[in-house]
Amino acid sequence: MAKLICGIDPGMSGAFALLADGELVEVADMPVIDVNNKRRLNAAAAAEIVIRFNAALTIIEQVGAMPRQGVASTFAFGYGAGVLEGLHAALGRAILMVRPNVWKREAGVPADKSAARMMATRLWPDHAALFARVKDDGRAEAALLARWGMTK
């Protein structure tokens, strides 16, 4: 039976990525809804992804406030990450929260988002189209995070 690991880049432009024994199985963009002209995580749609992926372990990037980020953006970012953690807890799913600098250093993933997309394309060439656009960096980082999680 394949070991299913999910990686989640929790930003509003983030994604979920599912690996089975290191092979990329599926990628899902972060589901968002518009609430008063602001993007928020769609918790119901995120729950459907978590249930469908049915991963043995989910690795969630542990986020924090970023320099020059506004108060509303910081709140939305933290809110989304908290909802994702809560969904996993409510469903009894195993999670590991990890700081970006830790997993990227250990996995040899560059901080540059374009370089992360190139690395994901190199690792999963059959899925290169998933990482082709500049805005696909969340997909690449979720997949690379899941790959890092395979060692945990």
C-alpha positions, 0 to 999 in steps of 0.5 A, spaced: 500 500 500 502 506 498 504 511 503 500 518 501 503 524 504 500 531 503 503 538 502 500 544 504 502 551 502 497 555 506 496 562 502 490 564 498 495 562 492 497 556 495 495 549 494 495 542 496 499 536 493 498 529 494 504 524 493 504 516 493 511 513 495 514 520 492 510 520 485 505 526 484 498 524 484 494 530 485 494 537 486 489 542 488 489 549 488 487 553 495 479 553 494 477 561 496 471 565 496 470 572 496 467 575 503 466 583 502 471 583 496 476 579 500 479 572 499 478 567 504 479 560 505 473 556 503 473 551 509 468 546 506 471 545 499 478 545 503 475 539 507 473 536 501 480 536 499 483 533 505 477 527 505 479 526 498 486 525 499 486 521 505 493 522 507 497 518 512 500 525 514 499 532 512 505 537 512 503 544 513 507 550 512 507 554 519 506 561 517 507 567 520 506 575 519 511 577 513 514 584 513 510 589 509 504 585 509 498 589 511 494 587 518 488 585 514 492 580 509 496 578 515 489 576 519 487 572 512 493 568 512 493 566 519 486 565 519 487 560 513 492 556 516 488 555 522 482 553 519 487 548 515 490 545 522 483 545 525 480 541 519 485 536 520 484 536 527 477 535 527 478 529 522 483 526 526 488 526 521 496 527 522 499 533 521 506 536 522 507 544 522 514 546 519 517 553 518 519 554 511 526 556 512 527 549 516 524 544 510 526 548 505 533 548 507 533 540 509 530 539 502 535 543 498 529 548 496 531 555 494 527 561 497 526 563 490 519 561 488 521 561 480 526 556 482 522 552 486 517 551 480 523 549 476 525 544 481 518 541 481 518 541 474 525 537 474 522 532 479 516 531 476 517 532 468 510 528 467 506 534 471 510 540 468 504 543 466 502 544 473 508 548 475 508 552 468 505 559 470 508 564 475 502 563 479 503 556 480 509 557 485 504 555 491 503 548 487 510 547 487 511 548 494 506 544 496 509 538 492 516 539 494 513 540 502 510 533 501 516 530 498 520 533 504 515 530 508 516 523 505 522 523 510 518 524 516 
